[in-house]
C-alpha cells in the first residue's frame, strides 16, 4: 500500500449485544475442509470482494488524526483510495476503557457492498469478541446481516456468521466525519500544549465544545504558527487545515508531526 498521512477529504445504528459468547469454539474441527463463512447463499462473492480490496497494492492509504475524547478513549479513521480518488475502504477505530470497536466499509462506485463491525470486550478474566457483517446489493440496499461471537481472534475465521432477525444497517457517517474533519471532528484551533518530558510543543486542534481533541508536534515555528501564538485568543475556535505525518522515536514514543497548517475560510 502507498501511504498518505494527511487527511483525505471525500465527498461521499450501532447495535450491541452483551451476552457472553458460548463455548462453541472448542467444538470446532480446525481441520474441516467445509468451513462456512456465513449462512448467506453465494457469500463468497462478498468475501472475495472484501479480500480483493484488502490485498490491492495499487491503493493508497490515508489516515485521519488521532483524536482523544475528554471522557477517555481514542478515535481515528483510515481509508484505502484508488488512483481516481475513489474511496474503496473506510475504517474507524474507537477505543475506551472497556472495549474497542472497529467498523469497516467496502465500496464500489461509491456504494457500500460489505460492512463489518468487530467489538472487543476487555475483561479481567479473558477478552471476548462480537462481530457483525452486512452485505448490500448494487444500489446499496441491505441484503443480509450476520453475527458471531468468539473468545480468541485466532478462531474468528473458523466460526460462520449466522443471520440475525433484527434490522441493522451499519452507518458509515461517523467514520466519514472523522476522516473528513466534520461534525465533532473539526480541526478548530484550541491552543498550544508543552510536553517538557519529550521536549516537544504541540498545536492542539479539535471541537470547540472540548469533547474531541488532537495534538500535533511543532517542528517549525513558521509565520503561521507565530501568528497563532501572538493572537491565541483571537483565533481560538477558528477552523484550521492541517497536514501531518506519524512519527515513532527510538524510545517508542509515537506522535503526530505537523507538516503544514493553513486557515480555513
N, C-alpha and C positions, 0 to 999 in steps of 0.2 A: 504494500500500500504506500502511496505517496502521502506525505504529511503536510497538513496546513494547520498551524496553531493560532490563527486568528479567527475571530468569529465569522462564520459564513452566514449571510442573510439570505434566506429563501422566501419566495412568495407563497408559498404553498398556503366511564364510570368505574371508577376503580371499585372492584368487587372483592371483598375479603372473605376469608373462611378461616376460622380459628381453631377448628377441631384438630386434635393431634393426628398425625399420619398413622396409618395402620402398619403392621409389620409385614406387609406383602412382599417387601424386598427380599426377605430371607427365603421365600418360597420360589424365587425366580431361578430358572435354569439358565445360567450365564452362557452356556454353550449352545443354546437353542438357535437354530437357523431360521426360525419363523417368528422372530420378534416383530411385533407390530408397532408402528409409530402412533397410530390412533385408530379409533373405530369409524373414521370417516372414509367413505369409498373414494378411491383414487387420491388419497392424501399424498402419495409420492410426488405428484405434480407440485404441490405446495412446498414440501420439504426440499425438493430439488431446487426449486426457485430460490428459496432461502439460502441454501448451501452455495449456490452459484454466485450469489451476491457476496457472500462472506469470503469466497475464495478468488474473487475477481481482482487481480493485481493491477488493473488499469484504473481503479477507482482511487480518488483522493480522500484522505482522512481530514476531517475538520473537527475542531473541538471548541466548546464553549469555555467561558471562565468557570472556575470552581467557586461556587457560592457557599457561604456559611449562613445558617439560619440563626436568628437571635435566641431561639429556644433550644438550640443544639442540633447538630447534624450538618451534613454536607450534600450538595446537589450539583450535578453537572450533566452535560449532554454531549453526544458525539454524533457525527454523520459520515456516511460514505457518499461521495458525489462523483458523477461521471464527467467526461470532458465537455459536455454541453451544460454543465452546472445543474443537472437534474439530480435531486436527492434520491438515492436508491435505498439507503438505510438510515434510520434515525434511532438513537438510543438515549435514554435518560437513566441516571443512577441517583437514587435518593437513599441516604444512609442516616439513621438516627441511632439512639442507644439500644433499641430493641429489635430492629430489623433493617434489612437492605431490600429495596425494591428496584428491579431493573425492568424497564419497558423497552421493547424493541419493535420497530415497524419497518416493513419491507415494501417497496413501491415499484410500480411500473406505470409509466405515463402519468405520474402524479397521483395515482390511486393506490391505496393500501391493498395488498394481496395477502399478507401474513402479518399478524401481530402476536407478540408474546409478552407475558408478564411472569417474572420469577421473583418470589418473595422468600428471603432467607430470614428465618426467625432465630435470634440469638438467645440461647437458653443455657443455664448453668450446667444442666446435665449433658445435653447434646443439642446441637443445632438441628433444625428440620426445615423442609422446603415445601412450598406450594408453587405450582406452575400452571399457567393457562396458555392456551394457544387459540387463535381465531383465524379463519380463512374467509376470503372475500371474493366475490365474482369480479368480472372485468369493469363493472361500473362502481365498485367499491362497496356493494351491499354485503352485509354479513351473511355467511352461509353456515358457519359452524363455530362453536366454541367448545374446547375440551379442557379437562382438568386432570392433574395427577399430583400426588404427594410422595415424598421420599425423604430419607434421613441422611443420605450422603450423595454428593454430586456425582460420584463415580458410578452410581446406579441410575442416574437420571435417564440415560438412553435405553435402559432395559425395561422401563415401565411405560406402557402406552397411555396416551391421553384417552379419556372417556368423556363422551358428550355430557354437558350439563344442561338441564332443562331451563334454568333461568336465563333471560336475555342479558347478554353482556357485550357491549361494543367498546373495546378499549380505545379511548380517545388519545390522539397524538397532540392535542392542543398544548398541553403542559410542556412536552418536550420541545415543541416548536417555539414556545415563549422563551425557554431557556436559551436556545441557540440563536434566536432572532433578537435577543435583548429587548423583549417586550413584556408588558404587564409587570409582574413583581420583579422581573429580572432586567429592568432598565439599568444602564450603567451611568447613573447620575453621580455627580461629584459629591463625595461625602467627607473629604478631608485627607489628612496625612497621618501615618502611623509609623513610629520608630520601633524597631526591634534591635535594641542595643546588643543583645546576646549574639546576633548574627551580623551586626554592623551593617544593617540594611534599613533603608527608608522606603515606605510603601505609599502608593496612591490608593486611597480607598474609594470604591465605587459601589453603587447598589441602589436599592429602592429608598425613596425619601421617607417612608414610614419606619425604616430601620429593620425590617423583617429579614431582608437578604442583603448580604454584602460580599465583596470580593476585594482582595489585596493584590497589588501589582508592584513588584520591586522596581525602584527607580535607579537606573544606572547612569543617566544623562540628565543633568539639571539644565535642560534646554529652555528656550524662551517661553514655551507654552507652560511648562512646569513652574517656572518663575512667576508667570502671570497668575497662575492659580494660587501660589503661595502668597503673593503680595496682595491678593484680593480674595482671600479664602471665604469670608462671609458673603461677599457679593456673588460668587459663583456657586456656593454650596446649594445643591439641589438641581443644578443645571445639567442637562444631558451631555455626556461625553461619548466619543467613539474611540475605542482602544484596540490596538493590535498588540499581540503578545506572543511569547513562546514559553514553554515549560522547561525548567532547569532543575537538575539534581546535583548537588555539590558532593564533593568527595566524602563528607561526613554523613551523607544520606539525607540531608535537609533538602526538601523539594519546595519550589515556589514558582510563581508566575512572574516572568520578567517583562516589563513594559518595553515595547519596541517603538510605539508611536501613540500619541494622543491628539485628538482634534475636538473642536467644539461643534456639536450638532446644532443645526439651526433650530 
